[in-house]
């Protein structure tokens, strides 16, 4: 089986074409071995994402700046003619979901089966076709790292359903909303829509979640052409077991919103909020107030980040990125979950020592554990990687490439010669 070099270059960059071709061919062989009754498979890829601006603003109907990246979840899949969805993911137990019963199951919460069932349920409720399929899956979006392996898996599931049964009629926004629904109501994590939208849209994207439908604007920018690499540092911690810490941010921001008669913070006037702090302090904890302060500042900061990129003003953009990271550390307080274990804080401190005056750094994604994001001059990248890898382990620092497309069907061209 062969895959277009041009397509693989578009998705992963020219230096990675050969490795990715081997990856897809290996996935095809694995599919044929596990599910030998099929004539062949179709291939679907969904990217992870980098959160550039807007840390924990999406679940309050705020603004975000994000990008799809060249790490992805890939499935080889085919219809099986029945009502069972069977998924074999590398490193995970096999999943078998009976699509004739799409009601949520408590025993599936936190599992891949919940995602498959939840996506199928929402798609069917919206009038889209679903059906049983067999799939094998591989992913290099490292789990629990803040690059949203969960959204990549969800978007991949939606792409499989749409490609095999829906005729490609699922829009990126609806696919993202379906994925969020599955994660909220079936998987059991109260996430916002940032991760799924970034994976669905591709490229660098500014999203405003204030209205009933997200307002999406492309922000074309080539950091590499300007001499900078985006790099994530995987500190070795995982937020897989930190769902409650993550959910507490949403819950606490909601407590402030409720004080003003709102469900989310976005409709609340920032000036009115600040005037009410003496009253709020008697009613809620100081941490709740600090987290609300972060939201109002961060939500406004995204506008300035987008404006700086459009103006080509990288010094201003980097200053705003650093401000965002400082706000997450001091106000949002999602840089560490335990006083004794603070790998994100260490990575941020080391990055500041190396990159101050040259680049930028910030907490990345949900926080508490996982990754930081850094903007590193290309001529400093090897030194930065070496330093981060020496502290957090070989391969901890991973340069990223912005991927121009979201969830995508990668067409195979037949048997290899």
C-alpha positions as CSV (number, residue, x, y, z in Angstrom):
1,X,0.0,0.0,0.0
2,X,1.3,3.4,-1.0
3,X,0.6,6.9,0.3
4,X,1.1,10.3,-1.5
5,X,4.5,11.9,-0.6
6,X,2.9,15.3,-1.2
7,X,0.1,14.5,1.3
8,X,2.5,13.2,3.9
9,X,4.7,16.3,3.4
10,X,1.7,18.6,3.9
11,X,0.8,16.8,7.1
12,X,4.2,16.2,8.6
13,X,6.9,18.1,6.8
14,X,9.3,17.0,4.1
15,X,11.9,15.5,6.5
16,X,9.3,13.1,8.0
17,X,7.8,11.7,4.7
18,X,9.7,8.5,4.7
19,X,9.1,7.8,8.4
20,X,5.4,8.5,8.1
21,X,5.1,6.4,5.0
22,X,6.5,3.5,7.0
23,X,4.1,4.3,9.9
24,X,1.0,4.1,7.6
25,X,2.2,1.0,5.9
26,X,2.8,-0.6,9.3
27,X,-0.7,0.4,10.4
28,X,-2.2,-1.1,7.2
29,X,-0.4,-4.4,7.9
30,X,-1.5,-4.4,11.5
31,X,-5.1,-3.9,10.3
32,X,-4.9,-6.8,7.9
33,X,-3.5,-9.0,10.6
34,X,-6.1,-8.1,13.3
35,X,-9.1,-7.8,11.0
36,X,-8.3,-10.2,8.1
37,X,-11.9,-10.3,6.7
38,X,-11.7,-6.9,5.0
39,X,-10.5,-6.1,1.4
40,X,-8.7,-3.0,2.8
41,X,-8.9,0.0,5.0
42,X,-9.3,3.7,4.8
43,X,-7.0,6.0,6.8
44,X,-8.0,8.9,9.0
45,X,-5.7,11.4,10.8
46,X,-6.6,13.9,13.5
47,X,-4.0,16.3,15.0
48,X,-3.2,17.3,18.5
49,X,-3.1,20.9,19.2
50,X,-1.0,23.7,20.7
51,X,-2.7,26.3,22.9
52,X,-1.0,29.6,22.1
53,X,-3.2,31.9,24.0
54,X,-6.3,31.7,26.2
55,X,-5.5,29.4,29.1
56,X,-8.8,28.1,30.6
57,X,-10.9,30.7,28.8
58,X,-12.9,28.5,26.4
59,X,-15.1,26.9,29.1
60,X,-16.2,30.4,30.1
61,X,-17.2,31.4,26.5
62,X,-13.9,33.3,26.1
63,X,-11.3,33.8,23.4
64,X,-8.4,31.4,22.4
65,X,-5.5,31.3,20.0
66,X,-4.5,27.8,19.0
67,X,-2.8,25.7,16.4
68,X,-3.1,22.2,15.0
69,X,0.3,20.4,15.2
70,X,2.1,17.6,13.3
71,X,1.5,15.0,16.1
72,X,-1.6,13.0,15.4
73,X,-3.8,10.0,16.0
74,X,-4.3,7.8,12.9
75,X,-6.8,5.1,12.3
76,X,-7.0,2.4,9.6
77,X,-10.8,1.6,9.5
78,X,-13.4,-0.2,7.5
79,X,-17.2,-0.9,7.9
80,X,-18.0,-4.4,9.3
81,X,-21.6,-4.5,8.3
82,X,-22.9,-4.8,11.8
83,X,-23.6,-2.6,14.9
84,X,-20.4,-3.2,16.8
85,X,-17.5,-0.7,16.7
86,X,-14.2,-2.5,17.4
87,X,-11.1,-0.4,18.1
88,X,-7.6,-1.7,18.7
89,X,-5.4,1.1,19.9
90,X,-1.7,0.6,20.5
91,X,-1.0,0.5,24.2
92,X,-4.6,0.3,25.3
93,X,-7.1,-2.5,25.8
94,X,-9.3,-3.4,22.9
95,X,-12.6,-1.6,22.7
96,X,-15.9,-3.1,21.5
97,X,-19.0,-0.9,21.5
98,X,-22.5,-2.0,20.7
99,X,-24.0,0.9,18.8
100,X,-27.5,-0.4,19.1
101,X,-27.6,1.0,22.7
102,X,-26.1,4.5,22.8
103,X,-27.1,5.5,26.4
104,X,-24.2,6.5,28.7
105,X,-22.7,3.8,30.8
106,X,-21.1,4.7,34.2
107,X,-18.6,1.8,33.9
108,X,-17.2,3.3,30.6
109,X,-16.5,6.8,32.0
110,X,-12.9,7.8,31.4
111,X,-12.4,5.2,28.6
112,X,-12.1,5.1,24.9
113,X,-15.4,3.2,24.7
114,X,-17.2,6.2,26.2
115,X,-15.8,8.4,23.4
116,X,-16.9,6.0,20.7
117,X,-20.4,5.6,22.2
118,X,-20.8,9.3,22.9
119,X,-19.7,10.4,19.4
120,X,-22.1,7.9,17.8
121,X,-24.9,9.0,20.1
122,X,-24.5,12.7,19.3
123,X,-24.0,12.1,15.5
124,X,-27.2,10.0,15.4
125,X,-29.1,12.6,17.4
126,X,-28.1,15.2,14.8
127,X,-29.2,13.1,11.9
128,X,-25.9,11.7,10.8
129,X,-25.4,8.1,9.8
130,X,-23.3,5.7,11.9
131,X,-22.5,2.0,11.7
132,X,-20.3,-0.7,13.0
133,X,-16.6,-0.6,12.0
134,X,-13.3,-2.2,12.7
135,X,-10.2,0.0,13.3
136,X,-6.7,-0.1,14.4
137,X,-5.2,3.1,15.9
138,X,-1.8,4.6,16.5
139,X,-0.9,7.9,18.0
140,X,2.2,10.0,18.7
141,X,0.2,12.6,20.7
142,X,1.6,11.6,24.0
143,X,-1.2,11.1,26.5
144,X,-1.6,13.4,29.5
145,X,0.8,15.9,28.0
146,X,-1.5,18.9,27.4
147,X,-1.4,18.4,23.6
148,X,-4.9,16.9,23.7
149,X,-4.6,13.3,22.8
150,X,-8.2,13.1,23.9
151,X,-9.4,15.6,21.3
152,X,-7.3,14.0,18.6
153,X,-8.9,10.6,19.4
154,X,-12.4,12.1,19.5
155,X,-11.9,13.9,16.2
156,X,-10.5,10.7,14.6
157,X,-13.6,8.8,15.7
158,X,-15.8,11.5,14.1
159,X,-13.8,11.4,10.9
160,X,-14.2,7.6,10.8
161,X,-17.9,7.7,11.2
162,X,-18.2,10.6,8.7
163,X,-15.9,9.0,6.2
164,X,-17.3,5.5,6.3
165,X,-21.0,6.3,6.7
166,X,-21.7,10.0,6.4
167,X,-20.3,10.8,3.0
168,X,-18.0,13.5,4.3
169,X,-20.8,15.9,5.2
170,X,-19.7,16.7,8.7
171,X,-18.4,20.2,9.1
172,X,-15.3,20.9,11.4
173,X,-17.4,22.9,13.8
174,X,-20.1,20.2,14.2
175,X,-17.4,17.5,14.5
176,X,-15.7,19.5,17.3
177,X,-19.1,20.0,19.1
178,X,-19.9,16.3,18.8
179,X,-16.4,15.5,20.3
180,X,-16.9,17.9,23.1
181,X,-20.4,16.4,23.8
182,X,-18.8,12.9,24.0
183,X,-16.1,14.1,26.4
184,X,-18.5,16.0,28.6
185,X,-21.4,13.6,28.8
186,X,-19.9,10.2,28.2
187,X,-16.2,10.3,29.1
188,X,-17.0,12.5,32.1
189,X,-14.6,15.5,31.7
190,X,-16.1,19.0,31.7
191,X,-13.8,20.4,28.9
192,X,-14.4,23.5,26.8
193,X,-14.3,23.4,23.0
194,X,-10.8,24.7,22.4
195,X,-9.1,21.4,21.9
196,X,-11.6,19.9,19.6
197,X,-11.9,23.1,17.5
198,X,-8.1,23.3,17.1
199,X,-7.9,19.7,15.9
200,X,-10.9,20.2,13.6
201,X,-9.8,23.5,11.9
202,X,-6.1,23.1,11.3
203,X,-3.5,26.0,11.0
204,X,-3.3,28.8,13.5
205,X,-6.8,29.9,14.5
206,X,-8.4,32.5,16.7
207,X,-11.7,31.4,18.2
208,X,-14.3,33.4,20.1
209,X,-16.8,31.2,22.0
210,X,-19.1,34.0,23.1
211,X,-22.0,33.2,20.7
212,X,-24.1,30.1,20.1
213,X,-21.6,29.2,17.4
214,X,-17.9,29.7,17.6
215,X,-16.5,32.6,15.7
216,X,-13.4,31.3,13.9
217,X,-10.7,33.4,12.2
218,X,-7.5,32.1,10.5
219,X,-4.3,33.8,11.7
220,X,-1.8,32.9,9.0
221,X,1.7,33.1,10.5
222,X,4.9,31.2,9.8
223,X,7.0,31.2,12.9
224,X,9.8,29.1,11.3
225,X,10.1,31.7,8.5
226,X,10.7,34.3,11.2
227,X,13.4,32.2,12.7
228,X,11.5,30.6,15.6
229,X,10.4,27.1,16.6
230,X,7.5,26.2,18.7
231,X,8.6,23.6,21.2
232,X,6.8,21.7,23.9
233,X,8.6,20.3,26.9
234,X,7.0,17.2,28.3
235,X,8.0,17.4,31.9
236,X,7.1,13.8,32.6
237,X,4.0,14.5,34.7
238,X,0.6,13.5,33.5
239,X,-2.8,15.2,34.1
240,X,-4.7,12.0,33.4
241,X,-5.4,11.6,37.1
242,X,-6.1,15.3,37.7
243,X,-9.6,15.6,36.3
244,X,-10.9,17.0,39.6
245,X,-8.2,19.7,39.7
246,X,-9.0,20.6,36.1
247,X,-12.8,20.6,36.8
248,X,-12.3,22.8,39.9
249,X,-11.2,25.7,37.7
250,X,-14.5,25.5,35.7
251,X,-16.5,25.1,38.8
252,X,-14.9,28.0,40.7
253,X,-15.1,30.4,37.8
254,X,-18.7,29.4,37.6
255,X,-19.2,30.4,41.2
256,X,-18.2,34.0,40.4
257,X,-20.4,34.0,37.3
258,X,-23.4,32.8,39.4
259,X,-22.9,35.7,41.7
260,X,-23.8,38.0,38.8
261,X,-26.6,35.8,37.6
262,X,-24.6,34.2,34.7
263,X,-23.6,30.7,33.9
264,X,-20.1,31.7,32.6
265,X,-17.8,34.6,33.2
266,X,-17.8,36.1,29.7
267,X,-21.0,38.1,30.0
268,X,-19.9,39.6,33.3
269,X,-18.5,43.1,33.1
270,X,-14.9,43.1,34.4
271,X,-15.3,46.5,36.1
272,X,-18.4,45.4,37.9
273,X,-16.5,42.2,39.0
274,X,-13.6,44.2,40.5
275,X,-16.0,46.5,42.3
276,X,-17.7,43.4,43.9
277,X,-14.4,41.8,45.1
278,X,-15.0,42.9,48.8
279,X,-18.4,41.2,48.7
280,X,-17.1,38.1,46.8
281,X,-14.2,37.7,49.3
282,X,-16.8,37.2,52.1
283,X,-18.7,34.7,50.0
284,X,-15.9,32.8,48.2
285,X,-12.3,31.9,48.6
286,X,-9.4,34.1,47.4
287,X,-8.4,31.5,44.9
288,X,-11.8,31.7,43.2
289,X,-11.4,35.5,42.9
290,X,-7.8,35.1,41.5
291,X,-8.9,32.6,38.9
292,X,-11.7,35.0,37.8
293,X,-9.1,37.8,37.5
294,X,-7.0,35.5,35.3
295,X,-10.0,34.9,33.0
296,X,-10.7,38.6,32.4
297,X,-7.1,39.4,31.8
298,X,-6.4,36.4,29.6
299,X,-9.5,36.9,27.5
300,X,-8.5,40.4,26.6
301,X,-4.9,39.3,26.1
302,X,-5.8,37.0,23.2
303,X,-7.0,40.0,21.2
304,X,-3.7,41.7,21.6
305,X,-1.8,38.5,20.7
306,X,-3.7,38.2,17.5
307,X,-3.1,41.9,16.7
308,X,0.6,41.5,17.4
309,X,0.9,38.6,15.0
310,X,-1.1,40.3,12.3
311,X,1.2,43.3,12.7
312,X,4.3,41.1,12.6
313,X,5.3,42.5,16.0
314,X,7.0,39.5,17.6
315,X,8.5,41.3,20.6
316,X,5.0,42.4,21.6
317,X,3.6,39.0,20.9
318,X,6.3,37.3,23.1
319,X,5.7,39.8,25.9
320,X,2.1,38.8,25.9
321,X,2.9,35.1,25.9
322,X,5.1,35.5,28.9
323,X,2.3,37.6,30.6
324,X,-0.1,34.7,29.9
325,X,2.2,32.2,31.5
326,X,2.8,34.4,34.6
327,X,-1.0,34.8,35.0
328,X,-1.5,31.0,34.8
329,X,1.1,30.5,37.5
330,X,0.1,33.3,39.9
331,X,-3.6,33.8,39.4
332,X,-5.0,30.7,37.8
333,X,-2.7,28.5,39.8
334,X,-2.5,25.6,37.5
335,X,1.2,25.1,37.2
336,X,1.4,22.5,40.0
337,X,-0.9,20.2,41.8
338,X,1.4,19.2,44.7
339,X,3.8,21.5,46.6
340,X,6.5,18.8,46.5
341,X,6.1,18.0,42.7
342,X,6.4,21.0,40.4
343,X,7.9,19.9,37.1
344,X,6.0,22.6,35.1
345,X,7.3,25.3,37.4
346,X,10.9,24.1,37.0
347,X,10.6,24.0,33.2
348,X,9.2,27.5,33.1
349,X,11.9,28.8,35.4
350,X,14.7,27.2,33.3
351,X,13.1,28.5,30.1
352,X,13.0,32.0,31.5
353,X,16.7,31.8,32.3
354,X,17.6,30.7,28.8
355,X,15.1,32.6,26.6
356,X,14.6,35.9,28.4
357,X,15.1,38.6,25.8
358,X,15.1,36.0,23.0
359,X,11.8,34.1,23.0
360,X,8.8,33.3,25.2
361,X,7.4,30.5,27.4
362,X,4.1,29.6,29.1
363,X,2.2,26.8,30.7
364,X,0.5,24.8,28.1
365,X,-3.0,23.3,28.1
366,X,-4.9,22.2,31.2
367,X,-1.8,22.6,33.3
368,X,-1.0,21.0,36.7
369,X,1.3,18.6,34.9
370,X,2.3,17.8,31.3
371,X,3.9,20.4,29.1
372,X,5.0,23.9,28.7
373,X,5.2,25.8,25.3
374,X,8.2,27.8,24.3
375,X,9.1,30.0,21.3
376,X,12.8,29.3,20.7
377,X,15.1,31.0,18.2
378,X,16.2,28.4,15.7
379,X,19.9,29.1,16.4
380,X,19.2,28.3,20.1
381,X,17.0,25.3,19.6
382,X,19.7,22.6,19.9
383,X,21.0,24.2,23.2
384,X,17.4,24.6,24.5
385,X,16.6,21.0,23.6
386,X,19.8,19.7,25.2
387,X,19.1,21.5,28.4
388,X,15.5,20.5,28.7
389,X,16.3,16.9,27.8
390,X,19.1,16.8,30.5
391,X,16.5,17.7,33.1
392,X,13.3,16.0,32.0
393,X,14.7,13.0,30.0
394,X,15.8,12.3,26.5
395,X,13.1,13.4,24.0
396,X,11.3,15.6,26.5
397,X,11.7,18.7,24.3
398,X,9.8,18.3,21.0
399,X,9.8,21.0,18.3
400,X,6.4,21.3,16.7
401,X,5.2,22.1,13.2
402,X,1.9,23.8,12.6
403,X,-0.3,21.5,10.5
404,X,-2.4,23.3,7.9
405,X,-5.4,21.0,8.0
406,X,-7.5,19.4,10.7
407,X,-9.1,15.9,10.8
408,X,-8.3,14.4,7.4
409,X,-8.7,11.3,5.3
410,X,-5.3,10.2,4.0
411,X,-6.0,8.2,0.8
412,X,-4.0,5.1,0.0
413,X,-3.1,4.4,-3.6
414,X,-3.2,0.6,-3.7
415,X,-0.7,-2.2,-3.2
416,X,3.0,-1.4,-3.2
417,X,4.9,-2.5,-6.3
